[in-house]
Amino acid sequence: MQTIRFDIDADGIATLIIDVPGQSMNVIGQEFLDDLSASIDRIASEDSIKGAVIASGKDSGFMAGMDLKALGAMLATDDGHRPAPAEIFDKVFVLNALFRRLETCGKPIACAIEGTCVGGGFELALACHRRIVGDSPKTRLGLPEILIGLFPGGGGSQRLPRLTGVQPALLYMLQGKLFRPAEGAMLKVVDEVVPAGTALDVAKAWVKVNPTASVQPWDQKGFKFPDRAGGFNPAFIQAMAGAGAMTVKQTQRNMHAPHALLSAVYEGVLLPFDRAIRVESKYFAKVVADPQAGNMIRTLFVNKQAAERGARRPKDQPKAPTRKLAMLGAGMMGAGIATVAAQAGIDVLLFDRDLNYAEKGKAHVEDVLKKRLGKGMTPDKMATILARVTPTTDYAALAGCDFVIEAVFEDVAIKAEVTKQVEAVLGADTIFGSNTSTLPITKLAKAWSKPANFIGVHFFSPVEKMPLVEIILGKETGPAAIAKALDFVAQIGKTPIVVNDSRGFYTSRCFGTYVQEGVEMVAEGINPALIENAGKQLGMPTGPLAVGDEVSIELGHKIVIAAQKELGDAYVPQRSDAVMAKMVELGRLGRKSAKGWYDYPETGKKALWTGLGDLFPRAIDQPDVEGVKERLLYRQLIECARCFEEGVLETPEDGDIGAIFGWGFAPYTGGPFSHMDTVGIAHVVTVLDRLAAEYGDRFAPTDQLRALAADGATFYPAPETQRAAA
């Protein structure tokens, strides 16, 4: 067998050690399915085998889920197209049938879990008769499939509710929430929590003294759900109704997997177990058959992992980890970068022009760490991390730093002065990164005598929570700078994209169109509440006006002024420019001033400013919500397409990852480029032409889009092309 080592000890206990070759973490692929099937046959048929223990041969953990690349290949037909749900059912039910054979083989099966056990790996554990987990702060258990557009398809949606009750199971599955060993024991999905490294021995001991413990609770006569779920239980009906309403609110009906999960759980509760897992596979097949799941898997899992593993890193450059970081600027952004760097084991010189500011930056680091006490953070660990951060106002103190990140005020002259002062201490051979959100890197690099060593490193606020870092290449940025920046991003556990220089780069430029289009609609007299609700229904985290308040109306106004100054006669004014100028004139700067598009009272919830109707009178004829959603969506799509045509983006992968993780572009789409491919480029061009005729050239399709539409082409290679390349 390729993926499982099968041994039998003197007591007749079989040990199945999973060790999938070529993988850092065990995953479920066709070879594993074949090996597990053969192992089950042997356990069931050989009288000398009294029971079995399943464990992992990898230090990384027990097992993750399905190998999603293998899943894609398994579900593709010979011509590269996606088969119908009925065809998919037979393929996806294989896993369910296999786990069912395991738990009904007539012998006790224990699972010895050390480290991570999630997705299909956790579904395998649920199919065992006993789950024993080594206690480690790094161990996580659960079913997170919903986060990539799927739901548990290996019996998890049926076994988990039968162990925990329906309501707790739905809470964890709908959120993709992972839990630690002790929490698993409380939920009754972990039978024993034992010292780390002892799970295998404890599992063998259990099998030895429980030779007849080979029947799952749901296969025993008279089985009842822990919360007595059933068609005549009012609490169950209420729980399902509440879960349905909450799911609609959270997903705005845009995501298919959560609703399929609810249906699978509801119907499964009312059916015998063997029928219930077939229902699960039916809904799973429907979800997999839809392009939504494929788009989400590709962007949120496959491409994201590739980016984090260095897909865009120059291959010929040696590893360049950062050991001592010069962090210039101790404001919220600089302090946030200092926090994640120190947590990654990097020494940080936190520089600011005033020692009070620098010390406030370190205090921010401490505040962030304090909030994590008891959640994996200990006082000793916190003290160690804090000791890595040294506030300073002395440029000379930066000596010995091997990487610089600048996050000072967004002004070319100020940044240039700081840059020159640092070069005088560190020399131009040091890599210098600028955390600017809009200023062109090529222009800023003029202050560093070796522009090949100057690069943009754009973080998002709050740094501690936002997963993306946008790496921006100036015209002269060299491979050593790219490698250094990407290695730093890997050290701090963030997801990078790599883009080329332009005003606003990729994320700021495209995100700004979402806010700008919302402001354009305000100028037209469209009801602000309609605009905001349409944005949320589109799948954005919040409405364009609310997010405009968060980033500051004043900042948006300053960006417009800077663009006007830079572009001169080439600048194309928009109605939104005058609207933002008026808001700034009125002192309505956004959330930071407690008044913007919304009012922010000291007590109570924020509410749209009632004065908007007087300042920008409402149009008599209001558009429907679908029309507003279309404008908000396509204004973003066309700007993303322009970035691709202009070479700001070099790959659609970076475009999709950056959109979802940078500004919260509707995750269910897989990103703007995945979405355009899915609905069809020709359709995108048709809609853009209509919107351009009605609202202006900001919606005009690019020449590249028209060419793709004419050729019937897509941004991503067609499935058959991808398979041929593989």
Order of alpha helices (4+ residues) and beta strands (2+ residues): beta-beta-alpha-beta-beta-alpha-alpha-beta-beta-alpha-beta-beta-alpha-alpha-beta-alpha-beta-alpha-alpha-alpha-alpha-alpha-alpha-beta-alpha-beta-alpha-alpha-beta-beta-alpha-beta-alpha-beta-beta-alpha-beta-alpha-alpha-alpha-alpha-alpha-beta-beta-alpha-alpha-alpha-alpha-alpha-alpha-alpha
